[in-house]
Amino acid sequence: MSLDINMVETFYTYMDYDWSVIGVIKADDGYYVGTDDGCSCYRPWENYEDVSDFVGPLPFDDMCEEVRSIAEMYQDVDRTELDEYLGSLG
């Protein structure tokens, strides 16, 4: 199954070999938020089958808060840029 995931943020660590991502799926019943991490060995979302692997459905404001909460765990998050991107998903 192919998921239409909007990549909200990508964070790289340890010489760009390790990564973490936040993704959002916009669906008819709301928004779904997911995270994934790994190394250069594979791509994001390879082990995700469907929206049940994500948190949701969430209304728009709750989705934004969930993404902000996750992003705050990482360094170098540009909050203004993040909020602009989240606004584009509305």
Backbone hydrogen bonds, N-H to C=O, Kabsch-Sander energy under -0.5 kcal/mol:
donor,donor_aa,acceptor,acceptor_aa,energy
3,L,1,M,-0.6
5,I,3,L,-1.4
6,N,4,D,-0.5
6,N,24,V,-3.2
7,M,5,I,-0.7
8,V,6,N,-0.9
8,V,22,I,-2.2
9,E,22,I,-1.2
11,F,20,S,-3.4
13,T,18,D,-2.5
17,Y,13,T,-0.7
17,Y,14,Y,-1.8
18,D,13,T,-1.6
19,W,38,G,-2.4
20,S,11,F,-2.3
21,V,36,D,-2.9
22,I,9,E,-2.2
23,G,34,G,-2.8
24,V,6,N,-2.2
25,I,32,Y,-2.6
27,A,25,I,-0.7
27,A,30,G,-2.9
30,G,27,A,-1.2
31,Y,58,L,-2.6
32,Y,25,I,-2.4
33,V,55,V,-2.5
34,G,23,G,-2.5
36,D,21,V,-1.7
38,G,19,W,-2.2
42,Y,39,C,-1.5
46,E,43,R,-1.2
48,Y,45,W,-1.4
49,E,47,N,-0.5
53,D,50,D,-2.2
54,F,51,V,-2.0
55,V,33,V,-3.2
58,L,31,Y,-2.0
63,M,59,P,-2.4
64,C,60,F,-2.4
65,E,61,D,-2.1
66,E,62,D,-2.3
67,V,63,M,-2.5
68,R,64,C,-2.6
69,S,65,E,-2.4
70,I,66,E,-2.1
71,A,67,V,-2.8
72,E,68,R,-1.9
73,M,70,I,-1.6
74,Y,71,A,-1.9
78,D,76,D,-0.6
79,R,77,V,-1.1
82,L,78,D,-2.7
83,D,79,R,-2.6
84,E,80,T,-2.2
85,Y,81,E,-2.2
86,L,82,L,-2.6
87,G,83,D,-2.3
88,S,84,E,-1.3
89,L,85,Y,-0.7
89,L,86,L,-1.2
90,G,87,G,-1.1
